[in-house]
C-alpha cells in the first residue's frame, strides 16, 4: 500500500458497514487513513510482510486489501505469530475477491515465507467472513475468545502449512 491510496483507504475505513465487525469505529478524518498506511508500511519495513492493496483490473482502483500482519501484541493469548486479514468495499462483497486475495496471501506466507501456520479471527456475527475462512480457505476453528477492543466474541482459526490447498 502506498500513500497515494489514502482516499480509497478512507472510503473503506470510514464505511460503517465495512467496520461493523472490526472492533474499531469508522475513521472520520483522512489523516487517520494516512496513519493506517504508515503503520502498514512500517510493518513491511520491520517484518517483511504487510497488508496488500487489492486493485480491480477493470478500473485500476483499490477495492480493498488482504495480507498478513505480524502480531506484536497478544491476541487471544498469541503473540509473534502471523494473522491473515482482509477488508473490501461492500460493492465487492460476495464476488470472490476476498477468497482470491487471501489465497494469494496464504500461498505467499506458507510457501515463500515458509511459515508453518497462519492464524485468523472473525467476529462470530460476521457470517460471510467465517464462511470464507472455514469453507473456502480451509482454516480450522480452534474455539472462541472475547476481543478486548470491543468485547465481541470471535472465532479463532488456524491453518497449518500441510493443510493448505489453494482454492
Secondary structure, DSSP 8 states (H G I E B T S, - for coil): --GGGHHHHHHHHT-HHHHTTTSS----SHHHHHHHHHHHHHHHHHHS--EEEEEETTTTEEEEEEEEEE--S-BTTB-S-EEEEEEE-GGGTTTTHHHHHHHHHHHIIIIIS--SEEEEEEETT-HHHHHIIIIIS--EEEEEEE-TTT--EEEEEEEEGGG----
